[in-house]
Amino acid sequence: MPHLALEHATIAYGRQPAVQDVSFHVASGEILGLFGRNGVGKTTCLRALIGQLPLQQGRVCYDMQDISTLAVHRRALLGLGYVPEDRRVFGRLSVRDNLNVAAKQNPNDGTGWDLARIAALFPELDSLMHRPAGLLSGGQQQMLAIARTLMGNPQVLLLDEPSEGLAPQLVQRIQRTLQDLKAGGIAMILAEQNLKMCFALCDRVVLLEKGRVIGQYTVDELREDPALIMRTLGIGA
């Protein structure tokens, strides 16, 4: 069964619809990619899933329950985590304090996230625990944004352009991290324009154009249709 689903959603900024009749879902241990040029509604969908934007029509379902009216913090408690495009780290707080702010009581089965487990996942952050987050590099801040979200013990991660502005070696580092998280059973929805990264990570992709879904494909299906890639992203395969 779908772990998280957006069903027939229409979402607007004021009176202007940003997305219309959009539906997709993601299951545990799966990565779903949202593809499309800037402004087609990828971020809007993620913000609606986490509860930052209300739905005009449709619903958000999590574990077969309608959570469309739940506040952001209630969705986080259920198991949703959001890594926004601009990272939103607390610049004046240390790395350690950024992580502790988001910490959630761990389950008794040893599957929860704590500082030790974060340090094992991101060794780069371990030596920076006392550094103000605002002094970190862009790649380090992206690692911190993901790590801070993990401290809430999410079952589903929503990631908005995690590779944007990063050097290729840092993109590969983030990619390996997401692969490790996927292997651990976390579901992810990835809004991203880095085609190589998406092909390496995603199981399925949703193509968005002008606020509507124009198709859902496996990665292999999309890889075999360069004309569709050109139309949707404006780049060659």
Secondary structure, 3 states (H helix, E strand, C coil): CCCEEEEEEEEEECCEEEEEEEEEEECCCCEEEEECCCCCCHHHHHHHHHCCCCCCEEEEEECCEECCCCCHHHHHHHCEEEECCCCCCCCCCEHHHHHHHCCCCCCCCCCCCCHHHHHHHCHHHHCCCCCEHHHCCHHHHHHHHHHHHHCCCCCEEEEECCCCCCCHHHHHHHHHHHHHHHHCCCEEEEECCCHHHHHHHCCEEEEEECCEEEEEEEHHHHHCCHHHHHHHHCCCC
